[in-house]
Amino acid sequence: MHARIILPILCCTLMTARISGADAPPSEQQAQSPQTAGQQQGPAAAQSPSSPDLARVQAELESALVALGLPDEATRKAAAQQLDRLAQTSASLATLSPLPDDKLAARNLELQAYNTLAQQAQQDAQPAEVNRRVAQMRQTVDDVKQSTDPQAQALGEFWNLQADLVQINQSGQSQDGRQKAAIGRLERFLARPEAVGQNTLGHGITGQAALTLLRLYDQRGMSDKACRLAEQLARDPECEPQVKAALEEGFACCAALGQRFDANLATRDGGTWKSSQHLGRFVLIHFYADWFAPGAEDLEALRAARQRPGNKPALTILSVCVATPAGKAQDQPAAPKAMAGIDWPIYDEGPQQVSLSRMFAVRSLPRYVLLDRLGRVMAIGGSPAILEQIGDTGKPPPAKAAPPNDAPAAP
């Protein structure tokens, strides 16, 4: 049995569920809220208030944000009330302060409080409260954008973006539809010079928006766009630390695109899966684990992709059950049950087996690698939405490629 990739491969790992952790979140938590990166910050100029009053408000706001994440209901309710008071205090400071930078910093704190309250109301399924908080954000943004200062314009654009993303998540669209809408909104934001202001792509509000967009690209397997954006971010001398940290893992995946995968694997049913036998078909490699139950929606999407009328595009699926990390208990028995009804092969990793998860640097689940009809890495992502990268399935398939001359013989 063998498996190798022609040229070393690393994959994007921007999502938060880590297979090396002891407490990976359930699969339905993988699609992060699009506004997560950057929900608490505005432009760099608005983040460092100079007056003692603003510094106090910022410290209290940060404390309230921590309390809002605690499980105790009474603590969370008190934190929400404190955020409301801090928003009003910030609005007053913005009105009274004679310094333009302090006015901007106060408005940023006010908007941060309203945005957090809107998201909390969204989590609590209170649509009327969400709409009220978003309306407060819009009104404050209108006040901010009355200034002709470029940073004020950039601050307004940023918080308008946040309000739009809250409303996208509030909409009745499916998760797929919300992700697409968020991608479109983020792309429009980054394309507008007035949104950038004095910030470069890798700095301040634009860096936060770019990182959010990069995560969504990665989730949906939009590798070409992700790689172009990651390259732009990496070249920016002012790229923020959190962006650079994500790129350290994510940017290396770009080297994999177009490279050829070759494998002979012993499958769970006693057969052998050979990549050379699937040339001329698209191949989807699906990574999961017994301790991390695959999402029912994901499995249904995979079944539907294989069973579509006329079998177009021709698609082969291989599931890879990754080995249990050292020290992690097998605490999610639902995974074997969920996979019991599938009709495609499963490869089980183990101490004596080839580790595809290590080969593809899989650090989050679920994970998908899409190969084209020539066996080359076409896309890498975090959901079955990666199949959209196949594109026009009506074109005739290319001629079936012969196995590479340097491929090792099957055992």
N, C-alpha and C positions, 0 to 999 in steps of 0.2 A: 504494500500500500504506500502511495506517495501523494504528496500535494506540494505544489510550489507555484510561485508567481514569477513571471519573467520580469525582473527588476523588483526591488524591495517595495513593499506597499504599507502605507499607513492610512487609516481612514479618519474622516471627520468625527470628532467626539464632543460635540458642543452641548448635548443634552445632559440632564442632571442625574438620571438613573444610572448608577455605576454598578457594574457586575462585581467589582472588587469590594464593594461596601457590605456591611453587615445588615443593612436595612434599606434595600432598594425599594423605592415607592412602586405601587401597582402600575400596570401598563397604561391605564387610562389617564395617569397623571403626566404622561410623557409630553403631551401637547401643551406646552406652557402658554400661559397668557401672553399674547404678543407684546403687551406693554411692560412686562416684567423688568427688562433691562432699561433702566432710565426712569422708572416711575417715581423716584424720589429725588431726582436731581434736575437742575436746569443748566444754563450756560455757566462756565467756570466763573465769570465775573459776578454771577448772582449767588455764588455758593459761600462766600466768605464775608459775612456782614461785619462792618467795622464798629458799629455802635454796641455798647453793652446790652441794650434792650434787645437788639436783634440776635446777639449771641445767646442771650437767655432763651428767647423764643425757639431758636434752632435747637438748643440742648433739650428743652422740654418737648419739642416735636419729636426728636429722635427717641426720647424716653417713651413717649406715647406710642410710637410705632412698634417698639419692642413689646409693650403691654398689650397692644392690639393682637399680637400673634400668640398670646398665652391662651390655654384652654379654658380658664375660668371665665364664665359668662359675665359675672359682675365686673371683673377686671377689664374685660373687653369693652363693656358698655361705658365704663368710666373713661377709658382711653379715647373712645369715640367722642364723648362729650368734651374732653380736653382738647382734642383736635379741632372741634368746632370753635371753641373759645380761642385757640391759638390762631385760627384762620382770621377771626375777627380782629384780634390784636395785631396781627401782621398787616391787615388792611388799614388799620388806624396809623400804624407806624409809617406805612407807605405814604399816607396823606400828610403826615406831620413832618417827616424828615426833609431837611433842606438839601441833602446830598443825593444826586442822581443814582450813584451806585447803591446807596442804602435803600432808596425807593425800589430799585430793581430787585435787590436781595429780599426785601420784605414781600414784594409781590410773588416772588418765587416760592417763599415759604407758605404764603397763603394758598397758592395753586397746588403745592405739594399736599397740603392738608386736605383740600377739597378732592383731589384726585384719589388719595388714600381712602377717604370716606365713600367715594363713589364705588371703588373696587370692593370695599367691605360690604356695602349695600348689595352689590352684585352677588357676592358670595352668600349673603343671607337671603337671596331671592326676594329683594324688595325693589321692584322696577320703578315705582314712583319715587323712591328715595334716590335711586341712581339718576333718574332724569333731573331731579332737583339739584343734585350735586354737580352734574354736568352743566346745567344752566348757570350755576355759580361760577364754574370754571370759564365758561364762554364770556360771561359778563366781565370777569376780571381780565381775561385776555383782551377784550375790547378796550379796557382802560389802559392796559400796558401798551397796546399798539398805537395809541394816540401819540406816543413819542416817536420822533424821527430817528432816534438813536439806533444804529444797526443791531446792537446787542438786545435792545428792547424788542425790536422786530423779531429777532431770532428766538427770544424767550417766548413771545406770543405764538410763533409758529410751532415751537416745540410743544407747548401745552395744548394748542389746538389739535396737534397730532395725538396727544394722550387722550383728549376728550373723544376724538374720533375712534380710537382703538377701544375705549370703554364701550362706546355705543355699538361697535362691531361685535364685541363679545356679548352685548346685551341683545343683539338681534336674534331672530328665530332661525337663522341659518344653521346648517350643520357645521361641525367642526371643520370639515374640509372647506366649506364656503367661507367661514370666518378667517381661516388661514389665508385663503386667496385674497380676500378683501384687505386683510392687514398687510399682505405683501404689496399690493397695489398702492395702498396709502403710504407706506414707508418709502417705496420707490419714488412716489411723487414728492414726498417731503425732501428727500435727499437730492432731488433734481432741481430744487428751487433755490436760487442764490440768496433770497431773503431769509430762508430758513437757516442757512449756514452762518450768516453774519460774519463774525471774525473768527469762527472756528474752522479748522481744517477737517478733513474727513475723519481722521482718527482721534479727534479731540472734542471734549465737551459734549454738547447735545447731539452733534452729528455722529460722534463716535458711539454714543449710546444707541442711537437709532440704527446705525450700521450694524452693530453687534446683534440687535434684535432681528434685523432683516437677515443677517447671516445665519442665525439659529433657525429661522423659518425656512430659508433655502435648504439648509442641511436636513431639517425634518422631512421635507418633501422630496429630497433627492435631486434638487436642482443644482447639481454639482458644477456645471459650467459657470452659472452666475455666482455661486458661492466662491469658486476659485478666483474669479476676476475681482470680486469685492475683497476677498481676503488678501489678494496681492496688493490692491490699492491701499488697504489698511496697513499692511506690513511695511510699505514704502514710506508711510507718513512718519516723519520724525517726531511728531507730537502725539502719536498713538498712545491712548491711555493704558495704564497697567492692566486693567481688567480685560481690555481688548487683546492686548499682547498675550496674556495668559491663555485666552481661548485660542488664539492663533497658534500657539505652540503645539497644541494638539490638533487643531483643525486644518491648518494650512498645508500640512504634509500630505493630506489626502489627494491633493491635486496631482501629485506625481504618479498616482495610480491610474488616472484616466487614460484609456487607450492601451494599457498594458494587458498582456494575455495571461489568463489563469489556466493552469493545467493540474488536474488531480485525478487520482484513482483512490476511491474510498470504500471501505467495507461498511455497508449500511446495516441498520437495525434488523432488517428482515432477512439478513444473511446474503444479500446480493452485493454487487460491486457497482458503484457509481463512477463512470468514467466521463470526464468532461469532453473528451474527443468524440464521444458518441452523440453529443448534443450540439455539435457545430451545425449551423443552419437554423438554430432555434435561439430565442432569447432564454437566458437562464437567470432565475432569481434565487439568490442564496439568503435564507431567512434564519437569523440567529435568535434563539430563545434559550431558556434553561428550565429544568424541572423545578427549581426553587423560585422561578419568576414566571407566573402563568401568562401565556400569550393572551392578548385581548381577543374577545369573541368577535368584535368587529373586524379586526385585522385578519383573522382566520377566514371569516366569511368573504372578505375582499379577495383573498388569495384563491379561495374556491371559485368565486365568480370569474376571476381572471382566466382560470384554466377551462371553465365550462362555457365561455361565451360562444355564441353561434358561429359555426364555421371554424372554430379554434383559431381565430385571428386576434392578436398575433400568436404564432406558435410559441408556446411558453413551457419551459421546464422549471419546476420548483424543487429545491433541495433545502430541507430544514436541517439546521445544525444545533444540537443540544450541547451547549457549552458546559465544560466541566465545572463542578461546584468549587468556588474559591476555598482555600484553606481556612478552616475555622468557621465556615458558614453552615448553619444547620439546614437540612432539607425541610423547610417550614411552610412550603406552599404545595401541598399534594395535588392541587387543582390542575397543575400544568400537564402531568401525564394524562389525566382524564380529558382535558381539552384537546390534546393532540391525538387521542385514540381514534378519532373518526377520519383522519386525513388519509388521502390516497396517493401521496407522493413520498419518496424515500426520506428517511431521517438518518443523519450521521451523528453518532454519539462520540463526543470527545472524551478522552480519559488519559490517565498517566502514560499509557503506552501507545496512544493514538496521535496522529497528526493534529495539531491544534490550529484549525482555521481561524479561530477567534484571535489567537496570537498573531497569526499571519496577517490578518486584516486589522490588527490593533483594536479589536472591539472592546470598548470600555463602558458601553451603555446598551440597554435592551429596551425594546426590540431594535434590531439593526438589520439592514437589507443591503445587499450588493447586487447590482444588475449587470449582467454580461450581455454583450451584443451577439449577433449571429456568428461572429468570428471568434468568440470566446474572450473578447477584450472587456476590461472593466469600463462600463458605460456610465454608471452613476452609483453613488453611495448615499444612503439616507436612513431616516428613522421611522418610516411608515410605508404602507403599501402604495401611497401616493407616488412613490418612485416610479411606478409603472407608467405614469403619464409621460415619462421621458422617452418611452418607445416611439411616440409620435405617430406619424402616418403609417398605419398598418396595411394600407391598400397597395403599397408598392411591392413589386416582386422581391423576394429575398435574394441577397447576393449569392454568388456561387459558393457551394460548400467548401470551406477551406480544409486543406490537408493538415494533419497534426504537425506541429513544429518538428523540424529535424532533430533538434536538441532535446526533445522531450524524452524522459526516461521511459523505458518500457514498463508496462504494467507487470506487477509481480505475478 
